[in-house]
Amino acid sequence: MFILFLIFLWNIHDIYVAELSGVISPASSSYLLRAIQTSEEHDASCLIIKLDTPGGLDESMREITKRMLNAKIPIIVYVAPKGARAASAGFLIIYASHIAAMAPGTNVGAAHPVGMGGEKMDSVMVEKVTNDAVAYLQALAKERGRNERWAEKAVRESASIDAETALKLDVCEIIADDVYELITKLHGRTVQVDTREITLETESQSVKDITMTIREQLLLILTNPNIAYILLLLGIYGLFFELQNPGMIFPGVVGGICLILGFYSLHLLPVNYAGVALIILSAILFILEIYVTSQGLLTIGGIISLVMGSLILFESDVPFFRVSWEVIMIVVIIIAAFFTFLVALGIHAQFKRQTTGKEGIVGEIGHAKTDITKDSGSVFVHGEYWNAVSDKKIKKGSKVKVIGVKEMILNVEETEST
């Protein structure tokens, strides 16, 4: 009896579940590749990838699908929860799975390729990448026994279908309300893994979640274009302020860290370096405005350069690889307001009356300690005795106002001010 129990335990294989929600990026690829590796190392019954994505980077998608095609365990891709989708690159991940499943109220398709770099694709390039996507999807369809014709339609016409239609058209194999219903429906199904036929035994198997590591979560944050944009700006301005005010340390440390993280983010994303150059130019123009009298022209140039650089930094046909308008406007307003404030302080300081030194005494009220003529005299002003002269004779004891200073001699006039 004990031996039978050990045999039973030996044959238990856990079901692993990974969840990908959001854009397909290097972070997504790193996470799913690790999930497949972990599932293989633990000889899992299968790996379920719960998917909800609008699409993403072609390179990351191909890394995922290539690993799925060479997996040593069955991989099930499940579009869920209700209202989720697997569009664009996500649709190709569906086709690379051994079994595709969908929750009611979900949809798949819309796989027409889009430009992810800094330039728009011309008609010839569009045709090339479209044909490449069609060929790749059809190869996946043949490998997994799915509908090749509709796969082509999803690419060329950006067609999209719901779960029920996908089941009828052999785009997916199962419709399930949740993971546990999916596990029940998986039991007994046969899939081809490499050269082996594997019959899934999912009844009474434990379910283990594979979550993102801290590194993968950080990578996910850094591949957000808005975060990358803000890190880049913080890095540039932090270093500029440190260079302008050596010894402050804090701006330099923060700026250095942000700049390194910002450039790492740019390395992961489809960046247009003309946008980076314009953003750096805007910072230079803003800094110069503090030191050069330009009647605001440098500030205007800085604003234009910043806006243009921000718009083309991650130029793409899809919104999730562009900096949002809201973030751009907030950043531009804050930076422009800050430097305008600094310039205004500088202008105010230039026109403000001196309050220290001999120039600072102009306008002060005092008393004549002697008679004052155009040649000589003495006054008591601001707690000090000064030699003084006046264009008109002033009697001793009269109130006087300082109207000028020349070679430590005050020029005064009689006044009634208190």
Summary of the structure (lengths in Angstrom):
residues: 418
radius of gyration: 36.3
end to end distance: 112.1
largest distance: 127.5
contacts: 1386
relative contact order: 0.08
helix: 50%
strand: 19%
